[in-house]
């Protein structure tokens, strides 16, 4: 029997025995995404069977080329599956219950099997930022050289490759990361609020993902008097949705929340100025500097990231020296002394004058 290798290259048929490649196609998606699992180069006369686990969810017979889909166990795929004439399977509005192992069995004169591991994360892709923040929207996949990546804003393609024309002034603050093709929006503006979509067209799949960015106006400069607390806010009510939160100043990390290393708390030893004065809020990730000093003044950088996006924010802190407490009383004392001096001079002058005139005046 002649060996065959299909373009998807996951399984090789050797003398009629399946040789399973350990590197099955793995993809991570978010709740609400749509994904198409591709098969290519289907031989004539093939029958195609898609399975979720052990359950058949779609099939197509060569005899009638009529694709059909099933609702799956517990009807979890109801109105969500589409099998096209190429044998590729699309899952729309994906949910947590669609997390799992998918396989396509292609049967003709030879038999081929392709497998996918789909991981669905329940992460809200609504990003709240402040004007002037920088935000990075992640593709969430390992991009290959032949993959096509298209970013859209409100269903309009963002002209990333051509940002020099007058119509593109709105997007002068964006770029793509070379390796991941993540979309980076630097110093974001309020008119960039809206829905962003990325379409990833790869050999093994097509993935559509949406993000909603809300750009608000927040406090970027905090001014306090020395010894007052400085409160640096993340702007979130809970930090469970983030894998990493960092607070930095002058190149030093002064507080960290890291799910990967199970680390939570201030890092006073990295900057001895703050020894014992840093407090990290367990629910929100807010950072408080107690008993503030003028040396605490400067820029503080917030980094928050998860699998969907990365947020970066800079907050300027100004700690002022309060007026000296003795200054008012000193001024008051000087004023009293001046009045007494003036009265003394006045009466002394009167006394001298009266002496000359022979009039005696007794001053009590």
C-alpha positions, 0 to 999 in steps of 0.5 A: 500500500502506498503511503499518503500524507495529507497537508494537515500532517497530524496523522500518517498512514503507514501500511494501513496503521494509524501513526499518531503524531504527538503534536495534535492541533491545539487551540485556545479560544474564549467564550463567544468566539467562532472557530473553523477546524480545517481539513484539506486535500480530501481524496475523491470518494471520501466519507467524513465523520466528525466526533466530539469525544466519542459522539458523532456531531457531523458527517458527510457521505461522498455519495450525496455530498450532503453535510449533516450535523447533530446537536451532540450530547445534551444538545450542546451544539444546537444551532452552532455547527456548520459542515461545509463541502470541504469537510471543515467544521465551524463552531459558532458562539462557542461555550465552556461545554464545548471544551474538549477533544475533536476528531475527524475521520476521513475514509476513502481507499485509505483512512486518515484521522485528524485530531484537535484539542479545543480549550475554551476559557471563560474570560470576559473580553470587555476591557475598561481602560483610561485615556492615555493607557496602552493596551495589547489585544492578544491573538491567543495562538502561535502564528505561523508565517503563512497565517493570515491575520486581519484586525477590524474595528467596528467591522472595518479593517484597520489599515495597519500596513498603510498608516501614512494617509490622512484617513488613517490618522486615527490609527497612528498609535497602533502596531502589531507585535512581530511574533504574535501579531498582537494588536498594540494600541499606545496612548489610547484615545476616547474615540477608540472606544468600540468593538475590535475583531481579529480573524486568524486564517491558518491551515488548520483553522479559522478563528474569530475573536471579539474584544470591546474596549471602553475608554474612560477618563481617570485620575493620572496624577495624585498629589498628597501632603507628606505623611498622607497615604497614597492610593494607587488604583487598578480600576477593577473590582476583583483581580481573578481575571488577571494572571499577572499584576505588577506595580513598578517605579524607577525600574523596580517591581514594588508589588506583584500578583502572579498566578503562575508562581502563586505570589501575592504581595509587596516587594519592599526589598527591591526598593528600600525607600518603601520598607514596611510602607506598601500595602497591596489590596487582596481583592482589587490589586490596589497599592497603598503607600502609607506615611508618604515621603517626598522621596515617594514622588515619581511615576508608578507603572501598572501592568495587568495581563491575562490571556486576552489582553495586557493593560499598561498605565502610568500614574504620577505621584507628587508628595508635597511638604506641608507648611511649617507649623510655627510660621503663623504664630511667629508672624503673629508674635512679630506683629504684636511686638511691632504694635507694642514698640509703636505705642511705647515710642508714641508715649515716650514722645508725648512724655518728652514734649510735656516735660518741655512744656512743664506738664507732668503726665503719669503713664500707668 
